[in-house]
Amino acid sequence: MVYKSFLFLFIVSLYISLISSPEFKSMLRDRGLTDAQIDYIARCAGKHFEPGLVRRRAKRSDSGYTFGFYTKRRV
């Protein structure tokens, strides 16, 4: 599980660093976005992977991708 957590953090940081890079920021500014909007996009892109990882874990679990999986994890 530590490996998957590390992988998730790596992907998040990769997306944030890509979108926050000077070249990409410049391109987005040229299209009329503010720095705050660019930072928001970077955060959203990073968080985009989390639901996919949870869904993958759910599909591989005994209960599958069901409401039961969700409620079992929340308790």
PyMOL CGO cylinders between C-alpha atoms (Angstrom):
from pymol import cmd
from pymol.cgo import CYLINDER

trace = [
    CYLINDER, 0.00, 0.00, 0.00, 2.92, 2.34, 0.64, 0.3, 1, 1, 1, 1, 1, 1,
    CYLINDER, 2.92, 2.34, 0.64, 4.00, 1.90, -2.99, 0.3, 1, 1, 1, 1, 1, 1,
    CYLINDER, 4.00, 1.90, -2.99, 0.55, 2.90, -4.27, 0.3, 1, 1, 1, 1, 1, 1,
    CYLINDER, 0.55, 2.90, -4.27, 0.51, 5.94, -1.99, 0.3, 1, 1, 1, 1, 1, 1,
    CYLINDER, 0.51, 5.94, -1.99, 3.91, 6.95, -3.27, 0.3, 1, 1, 1, 1, 1, 1,
    CYLINDER, 3.91, 6.95, -3.27, 2.80, 6.44, -6.86, 0.3, 1, 1, 1, 1, 1, 1,
    CYLINDER, 2.80, 6.44, -6.86, -0.28, 8.58, -6.28, 0.3, 1, 1, 1, 1, 1, 1,
    CYLINDER, -0.28, 8.58, -6.28, 1.77, 11.38, -4.74, 0.3, 1, 1, 1, 1, 1, 1,
    CYLINDER, 1.77, 11.38, -4.74, 4.25, 11.15, -7.59, 0.3, 1, 1, 1, 1, 1, 1,
    CYLINDER, 4.25, 11.15, -7.59, 1.50, 11.48, -10.22, 0.3, 1, 1, 1, 1, 1, 1,
    CYLINDER, 1.50, 11.48, -10.22, -0.07, 14.40, -8.37, 0.3, 1, 1, 1, 1, 1, 1,
    CYLINDER, -0.07, 14.40, -8.37, 3.25, 16.21, -8.07, 0.3, 1, 1, 1, 1, 1, 1,
    CYLINDER, 3.25, 16.21, -8.07, 4.01, 15.52, -11.73, 0.3, 1, 1, 1, 1, 1, 1,
    CYLINDER, 4.01, 15.52, -11.73, 0.76, 17.11, -12.87, 0.3, 1, 1, 1, 1, 1, 1,
    CYLINDER, 0.76, 17.11, -12.87, 1.16, 20.08, -10.55, 0.3, 1, 1, 1, 1, 1, 1,
    CYLINDER, 1.16, 20.08, -10.55, 4.75, 20.65, -11.67, 0.3, 1, 1, 1, 1, 1, 1,
    CYLINDER, 4.75, 20.65, -11.67, 3.82, 20.30, -15.35, 0.3, 1, 1, 1, 1, 1, 1,
    CYLINDER, 3.82, 20.30, -15.35, 0.95, 22.77, -15.16, 0.3, 1, 1, 1, 1, 1, 1,
    CYLINDER, 0.95, 22.77, -15.16, 2.94, 25.10, -12.91, 0.3, 1, 1, 1, 1, 1, 1,
    CYLINDER, 2.94, 25.10, -12.91, 5.99, 25.09, -15.21, 0.3, 1, 1, 1, 1, 1, 1,
    CYLINDER, 5.99, 25.09, -15.21, 6.87, 28.52, -16.63, 0.3, 1, 1, 1, 1, 1, 1,
    CYLINDER, 6.87, 28.52, -16.63, 6.33, 27.43, -20.24, 0.3, 1, 1, 1, 1, 1, 1,
    CYLINDER, 6.33, 27.43, -20.24, 2.89, 25.96, -19.61, 0.3, 1, 1, 1, 1, 1, 1,
    CYLINDER, 2.89, 25.96, -19.61, 1.87, 28.85, -17.36, 0.3, 1, 1, 1, 1, 1, 1,
    CYLINDER, 1.87, 28.85, -17.36, 2.90, 31.28, -20.09, 0.3, 1, 1, 1, 1, 1, 1,
    CYLINDER, 2.90, 31.28, -20.09, 0.77, 29.42, -22.62, 0.3, 1, 1, 1, 1, 1, 1,
    CYLINDER, 0.77, 29.42, -22.62, -2.22, 29.50, -20.28, 0.3, 1, 1, 1, 1, 1, 1,
    CYLINDER, -2.22, 29.50, -20.28, -1.70, 33.19, -19.50, 0.3, 1, 1, 1, 1, 1, 1,
    CYLINDER, -1.70, 33.19, -19.50, -1.67, 33.89, -23.23, 0.3, 1, 1, 1, 1, 1, 1,
    CYLINDER, -1.67, 33.89, -23.23, -5.12, 32.32, -23.34, 0.3, 1, 1, 1, 1, 1, 1,
    CYLINDER, -5.12, 32.32, -23.34, -6.36, 34.72, -20.65, 0.3, 1, 1, 1, 1, 1, 1,
    CYLINDER, -6.36, 34.72, -20.65, -6.05, 32.68, -17.45, 0.3, 1, 1, 1, 1, 1, 1,
    CYLINDER, -6.05, 32.68, -17.45, -4.88, 34.26, -14.21, 0.3, 1, 1, 1, 1, 1, 1,
    CYLINDER, -4.88, 34.26, -14.21, -2.25, 32.72, -11.92, 0.3, 1, 1, 1, 1, 1, 1,
    CYLINDER, -2.25, 32.72, -11.92, -4.98, 31.78, -9.43, 0.3, 1, 1, 1, 1, 1, 1,
    CYLINDER, -4.98, 31.78, -9.43, -6.90, 29.97, -12.18, 0.3, 1, 1, 1, 1, 1, 1,
    CYLINDER, -6.90, 29.97, -12.18, -3.77, 28.12, -13.30, 0.3, 1, 1, 1, 1, 1, 1,
    CYLINDER, -3.77, 28.12, -13.30, -3.04, 27.02, -9.72, 0.3, 1, 1, 1, 1, 1, 1,
    CYLINDER, -3.04, 27.02, -9.72, -6.63, 25.82, -9.38, 0.3, 1, 1, 1, 1, 1, 1,
    CYLINDER, -6.63, 25.82, -9.38, -6.30, 23.77, -12.58, 0.3, 1, 1, 1, 1, 1, 1,
    CYLINDER, -6.30, 23.77, -12.58, -3.07, 22.23, -11.28, 0.3, 1, 1, 1, 1, 1, 1,
    CYLINDER, -3.07, 22.23, -11.28, -4.73, 21.20, -8.01, 0.3, 1, 1, 1, 1, 1, 1,
    CYLINDER, -4.73, 21.20, -8.01, -7.76, 19.75, -9.83, 0.3, 1, 1, 1, 1, 1, 1,
    CYLINDER, -7.76, 19.75, -9.83, -5.56, 17.81, -12.23, 0.3, 1, 1, 1, 1, 1, 1,
    CYLINDER, -5.56, 17.81, -12.23, -3.65, 16.33, -9.32, 0.3, 1, 1, 1, 1, 1, 1,
    CYLINDER, -3.65, 16.33, -9.32, -6.81, 15.35, -7.46, 0.3, 1, 1, 1, 1, 1, 1,
    CYLINDER, -6.81, 15.35, -7.46, -8.29, 13.82, -10.61, 0.3, 1, 1, 1, 1, 1, 1,
    CYLINDER, -8.29, 13.82, -10.61, -6.40, 10.55, -10.03, 0.3, 1, 1, 1, 1, 1, 1,
    CYLINDER, -6.40, 10.55, -10.03, -7.64, 9.82, -6.51, 0.3, 1, 1, 1, 1, 1, 1,
    CYLINDER, -7.64, 9.82, -6.51, -11.17, 8.63, -7.45, 0.3, 1, 1, 1, 1, 1, 1,
    CYLINDER, -11.17, 8.63, -7.45, -9.69, 6.40, -10.14, 0.3, 1, 1, 1, 1, 1, 1,
    CYLINDER, -9.69, 6.40, -10.14, -7.35, 4.73, -7.66, 0.3, 1, 1, 1, 1, 1, 1,
    CYLINDER, -7.35, 4.73, -7.66, -10.20, 4.17, -5.20, 0.3, 1, 1, 1, 1, 1, 1,
    CYLINDER, -10.20, 4.17, -5.20, -12.35, 2.71, -7.97, 0.3, 1, 1, 1, 1, 1, 1,
    CYLINDER, -12.35, 2.71, -7.97, -9.53, 0.35, -8.98, 0.3, 1, 1, 1, 1, 1, 1,
    CYLINDER, -9.53, 0.35, -8.98, -9.14, -0.84, -5.38, 0.3, 1, 1, 1, 1, 1, 1,
    CYLINDER, -9.14, -0.84, -5.38, -12.90, -1.34, -5.14, 0.3, 1, 1, 1, 1, 1, 1,
    CYLINDER, -12.90, -1.34, -5.14, -13.05, -3.42, -8.30, 0.3, 1, 1, 1, 1, 1, 1,
    CYLINDER, -13.05, -3.42, -8.30, -10.33, -5.69, -6.95, 0.3, 1, 1, 1, 1, 1, 1,
    CYLINDER, -10.33, -5.69, -6.95, -11.96, -6.07, -3.52, 0.3, 1, 1, 1, 1, 1, 1,
    CYLINDER, -11.96, -6.07, -3.52, -14.28, -8.89, -2.45, 0.3, 1, 1, 1, 1, 1, 1,
    CYLINDER, -14.28, -8.89, -2.45, -17.36, -6.65, -2.57, 0.3, 1, 1, 1, 1, 1, 1,
    CYLINDER, -17.36, -6.65, -2.57, -16.43, -5.07, -5.90, 0.3, 1, 1, 1, 1, 1, 1,
    CYLINDER, -16.43, -5.07, -5.90, -17.27, -1.57, -7.03, 0.3, 1, 1, 1, 1, 1, 1,
    CYLINDER, -17.27, -1.57, -7.03, -20.47, -1.30, -5.01, 0.3, 1, 1, 1, 1, 1, 1,
    CYLINDER, -20.47, -1.30, -5.01, -22.05, 0.89, -2.37, 0.3, 1, 1, 1, 1, 1, 1,
    CYLINDER, -22.05, 0.89, -2.37, -21.02, -1.77, 0.14, 0.3, 1, 1, 1, 1, 1, 1,
    CYLINDER, -21.02, -1.77, 0.14, -17.36, -1.10, -0.61, 0.3, 1, 1, 1, 1, 1, 1,
    CYLINDER, -17.36, -1.10, -0.61, -17.87, 2.61, -0.02, 0.3, 1, 1, 1, 1, 1, 1,
    CYLINDER, -17.87, 2.61, -0.02, -19.73, 2.19, 3.29, 0.3, 1, 1, 1, 1, 1, 1,
    CYLINDER, -19.73, 2.19, 3.29, -17.25, -0.41, 4.53, 0.3, 1, 1, 1, 1, 1, 1,
    CYLINDER, -17.25, -0.41, 4.53, -14.36, 2.01, 3.94, 0.3, 1, 1, 1, 1, 1, 1,
    CYLINDER, -14.36, 2.01, 3.94, -16.13, 4.91, 5.69, 0.3, 1, 1, 1, 1, 1, 1,
    CYLINDER, -16.13, 4.91, 5.69, -16.90, 3.07, 8.92, 0.3, 1, 1, 1, 1, 1, 1,
]
cmd.load_cgo(trace, "trace")
